Protein backbone atom coordinates (compact mmCIF):
# COMPACT_ATOMS: atom_id res chain seq x y z
CA UNK A 1 0.00 0.00 0.00
CA UNK A 2 1.39 3.34 -0.99
CA UNK A 3 -1.44 5.64 0.07
CA UNK A 4 -4.34 5.69 2.50
CA UNK A 5 -7.54 4.72 0.64
CA UNK A 6 -9.55 7.25 2.68
CA UNK A 7 -7.55 10.48 2.49
CA UNK A 8 -4.78 9.61 0.00
CA UNK A 9 -1.98 10.42 2.45
CA UNK A 10 1.34 8.62 1.94
CA UNK A 11 1.53 5.35 3.85
CA UNK A 12 4.25 5.52 6.51
CA UNK A 13 4.23 1.90 7.73
CA UNK A 14 1.89 2.30 10.69
CA UNK A 15 -1.39 0.39 11.20
CA UNK A 16 -3.36 3.68 11.25
CA UNK A 17 -3.23 6.58 8.84
CA UNK A 18 -1.21 9.48 10.20
CA UNK A 19 -3.62 12.03 8.77
CA UNK A 20 -7.18 10.68 9.10
CA UNK A 21 -6.57 7.86 11.64
CA UNK A 22 -8.22 5.21 9.44
CA UNK A 23 -7.47 1.67 10.63
CA UNK A 24 -5.34 0.17 7.85
CA UNK A 25 -4.94 -3.19 9.60
CA UNK A 26 -7.54 -5.09 7.53
CA UNK A 27 -5.97 -3.91 4.27
CA UNK A 28 -2.50 -4.83 5.48
CA UNK A 29 -3.80 -8.30 6.40
CA UNK A 30 -5.21 -8.73 2.89
CA UNK A 31 -1.84 -7.81 1.38
CA UNK A 32 -0.10 -10.26 3.72
CA UNK A 33 -2.49 -13.12 2.84
CA UNK A 34 -2.07 -12.38 -0.86
CA UNK A 35 1.70 -12.59 -0.51
CA UNK A 36 1.38 -15.86 1.41
CA UNK A 37 -0.67 -17.38 -1.43
CA UNK A 38 1.74 -15.95 -4.01
CA UNK A 39 4.68 -17.64 -2.28
CA UNK A 40 2.73 -20.90 -1.98
CA UNK A 41 2.04 -20.79 -5.73
CA UNK A 42 5.74 -20.26 -6.43
CA UNK A 43 6.61 -23.20 -4.17
CA UNK A 44 4.04 -25.38 -5.96
CA UNK A 45 5.63 -24.44 -9.28
CA UNK A 46 9.03 -25.59 -8.03
CA UNK A 47 7.41 -28.85 -6.92
CA UNK A 48 5.65 -29.31 -10.31
CA UNK A 49 2.24 -29.29 -8.63
CA UNK A 50 0.50 -27.06 -11.15
CA UNK A 51 -3.04 -27.59 -9.85
CA UNK A 52 -1.93 -26.40 -6.42
CA UNK A 53 -0.10 -23.52 -8.07
CA UNK A 54 -3.30 -22.52 -9.88
CA UNK A 55 -5.30 -22.67 -6.62
CA UNK A 56 -2.89 -20.38 -4.77
CA UNK A 57 -2.43 -18.03 -7.72
CA UNK A 58 -6.21 -17.66 -7.97
CA UNK A 59 -6.46 -16.91 -4.24
CA UNK A 60 -3.62 -14.39 -4.40
CA UNK A 61 -5.23 -12.57 -7.32
CA UNK A 62 -8.65 -12.55 -5.69
CA UNK A 63 -7.18 -10.83 -2.63
CA UNK A 64 -4.98 -8.32 -4.41
CA UNK A 65 -5.41 -7.60 -8.10
CA UNK A 66 -1.95 -6.56 -9.20
CA UNK A 67 -0.21 -7.09 -12.52
CA UNK A 68 2.20 -9.50 -10.83
CA UNK A 69 -0.65 -11.63 -9.44
CA UNK A 70 -2.46 -11.51 -12.76
CA UNK A 71 0.56 -12.86 -14.60
CA UNK A 72 1.08 -15.59 -12.01
CA UNK A 73 -2.54 -16.64 -12.47
CA UNK A 74 -2.20 -16.62 -16.26
CA UNK A 75 0.97 -18.72 -16.16
CA UNK A 76 -0.53 -21.24 -13.76
CA UNK A 77 -3.64 -21.49 -15.96
CA UNK A 78 -1.43 -22.20 -18.96
CA UNK A 79 0.30 -25.00 -17.11
CA UNK A 80 -3.00 -26.77 -16.39
CA UNK A 81 -4.25 -26.15 -19.96
CA UNK A 82 -6.91 -23.59 -19.02
CA UNK A 83 -6.15 -21.37 -21.99
CA UNK A 84 -9.33 -19.31 -21.64
CA UNK A 85 -8.31 -18.20 -18.15
CA UNK A 86 -4.70 -17.65 -19.19
CA UNK A 87 -5.76 -15.38 -22.03
CA UNK A 88 -8.17 -13.44 -19.83
CA UNK A 89 -5.58 -12.60 -17.17
CA UNK A 90 -2.46 -12.01 -19.23
CA UNK A 91 -1.92 -8.26 -19.66
Secondary structure, 3 states (H helix, E strand, C coil): CCECCCCCCECCCCCECCCCCCECHHHHHHHHHHHHHHHHHHHHHHCCCHHHHHHHHHHHHHHCCCHHHHHHHHHHHHHCCCHHHHHHHCC
